[in-house]
Amino acid sequence: MMGPDVSILTHTHNIDRGDIPMGQQGMRVSEVIIGNDVWIGMRVIIMPGIKVGNGVVIGAGAVVTKDVPDYAIVGGIPAKIIGERNHDLKYQCISSRRWLLLQ
């Protein structure tokens, strides 16, 4: 699930050299990997090269600058772990929008 105005960035400027202007140093590409059953809140920014694990919740307005482990709840700028989801629950899909919690 994804809220409005989410930015998932895959490109960033090179800024390592001091002998030429930053605008002339080119770009680098780093893929972003997002796991299954992830909820990304409104106006979240995910920086290049980040891996978001399975079952993660990212709070609204967070800026994700580091990889997020499975089932973590993160928020803030930069995003930090603020909780953990119960990952022992098992669900079964019974229709396109309905899930059944298995006992």
C-alpha positions in Angstrom: 0.0 0.0 0.0 1.2 3.5 -0.8 -0.1 6.9 0.3 -0.1 10.0 -1.9 3.0 11.9 -2.8 5.5 9.1 -2.2 8.9 9.6 -3.8 11.1 6.6 -4.5 14.4 7.8 -5.8 16.8 5.7 -7.9 19.2 8.4 -9.1 21.5 10.8 -7.2 24.2 13.3 -8.1 27.8 12.4 -7.7 29.5 14.9 -5.4 32.8 13.3 -4.6 35.1 15.5 -6.6 36.0 19.0 -5.5 37.8 20.0 -8.7 34.7 20.3 -10.8 31.2 21.7 -10.1 28.7 19.2 -8.7 26.3 19.7 -11.6 29.0 18.4 -14.0 29.9 15.2 -12.0 27.1 13.1 -13.4 24.6 10.8 -11.8 24.6 7.3 -10.3 21.8 4.9 -10.3 21.0 2.6 -7.3 17.9 0.4 -7.4 15.3 0.4 -4.6 13.9 -2.9 -3.4 10.6 -3.1 -1.6 9.4 -6.3 0.0 5.9 -7.8 0.2 3.1 -6.5 2.4 4.6 -3.0 2.9 2.7 0.1 3.8 4.3 3.3 2.8 2.7 6.4 4.3 1.9 9.8 2.7 4.9 11.9 1.5 7.5 9.3 2.4 10.9 9.7 0.6 12.9 6.5 -0.1 16.5 7.3 -1.1 18.5 5.4 -3.8 19.9 2.0 -3.0 17.5 1.3 -0.1 16.1 -2.2 0.6 12.7 -2.2 2.5 12.0 -5.6 4.0 8.7 -7.6 4.1 5.9 -6.4 6.3 7.3 -3.0 6.9 5.3 0.1 7.8 6.8 3.5 7.0 5.2 6.4 8.8 4.0 9.5 6.9 6.7 12.0 6.0 9.6 9.7 6.8 12.8 10.0 4.9 14.3 6.5 4.5 18.1 6.7 4.3 19.1 3.2 5.5 17.8 -0.3 4.8 14.7 -1.4 6.8 14.6 -4.9 8.3 11.5 -7.2 7.9 8.4 -6.2 10.0 9.9 -3.0 11.3 7.8 0.2 11.8 9.9 3.2 11.0 9.3 7.0 11.1 11.0 10.3 11.2 13.8 12.2 9.4 15.9 10.2 9.0 13.7 7.2 9.5 14.4 5.2 12.6 12.8 2.0 13.9 10.0 2.9 16.3 8.3 -0.5 16.6 7.9 -3.9 15.2 4.9 -5.7 13.7 3.8 -9.1 14.8 5.1 -11.3 12.1 3.7 -14.6 13.5 0.3 -13.9 12.1 -0.7 -15.8 9.0 -3.3 -14.6 6.5 -5.0 -16.3 3.5 -6.4 -14.3 0.6 -10.1 -15.0 0.1 -10.8 -12.3 -2.6 -9.1 -9.4 -4.2 -9.5 -7.1 -1.0 -10.4 -9.6 1.7 -8.0 -11.6 3.9 -8.7 -14.2 6.5 -6.6 -14.4 9.7 -5.7 -18.1 10.2 -5.8 -19.4 13.7 
